Amino acid sequence: MKNKKPPMRRCIGCMQSKPKEELIRLAWYEETLSLDPTGKAKGRGVYICKSQDCLQKAVKKGAFARSLHENPGSDQIQRVAGQLEAELIRQQEGDDHAE
């Protein structure tokens, strides 16, 4: 049986293509930007690396407005940044407990 390639997605911050599992999806639906850890939420999705650096690059470049075809506003981006940071901390704690 043929080995399937993992689905690849491009980070809107660093513009590098990576396997979908290495990125976090952000969904834009009904004028709301939200973190989508399951990857199944409704709306237009964009992917970003699991790092604050990529988030800052995306904000600086205006990548959210370009990729979502609408400007979510700085308040929504800051809210999602806080959620992303909490998700990163949660994942690191989970990795520490797994060892």
N, C-alpha and C positions, 0 to 999 in steps of 0.2 A: 504494500500500500504506500502511496506517495505521501511524504511529509508535507503538511500544509504550512505555508508561511504565515506568521502571525500578522494580523491586520496592522498596518502602519498608519500613524497620524502625525501631523506636523504641529509642533508647539508654536503658539502665536508670539511667544516671547523671544526665544532663541532661534526659531525657524528651522530646527533640526527635526528630521523624521525619526520617530522612535516607535517601538511596539506600543500598541494601544494600552496595554496593562501598565506601562511605565508613566502614563500621563493621567491627568485628572480632567474630566469634562466639565465645562461650564455651560449651562443652558440658559438661553434667552427666550422667555415665553411670557406673553401677556405683559410686556413692559417691565419684566422682573428678571434680573440676573441671579442665578442660583448655582451653587455647587452641586454637581451631579455625580456622586461617587459610584452609583450603579451603572451609569452610562445609558440609562433607559428613559430619562425624563423627556417630556414633550418639549418641543421648541428647537430653535437653531442652536447647534452645539459647536463649541470651540474647545480645543485641547491646549493644556498648558502643563509644563513640567512641574514636578512636585518640589519646587524651590521658590523662595521669595525673590531670587535674582531674576528669574524668568517673568514673574509677575510684574516686577518693577520695570523691566525692559518693555513688556507689553503696554503698560500704562504710558511710559515715556514716548513710545512710537505711535501711540494712538491705534494699536492693533485691535482693541475691542470694537471700536466704532467701524473700522474697516471690515473686520471678519463677521461682525453681527449685522452689518448693514444698517445699524442704528447706534446712537450714542447712549450707553446705559447711564452715564452720569457718574461723577466721582464718588458720590455717597454710596451708590450700589457697588462700585468697584472696591471701595474701602471695606464695606460689609463682607463681601466675598473674600477679600484678602484676609480678614480676621478668621473667617470660616476655614480658609485654606491653611492658615497657620495652625489652627486647632487640629485640623485633620492630620497635618504633618507630625505634630507632637503626639497625637494618638497612635499613628503608625509607628513612630520611633519607639514609643513605650511598648507596643505590641511586639516589635522586633527584639527589644531587650528581654522581654519575658520568654520569648521563644528559644533563646540561647541557653 
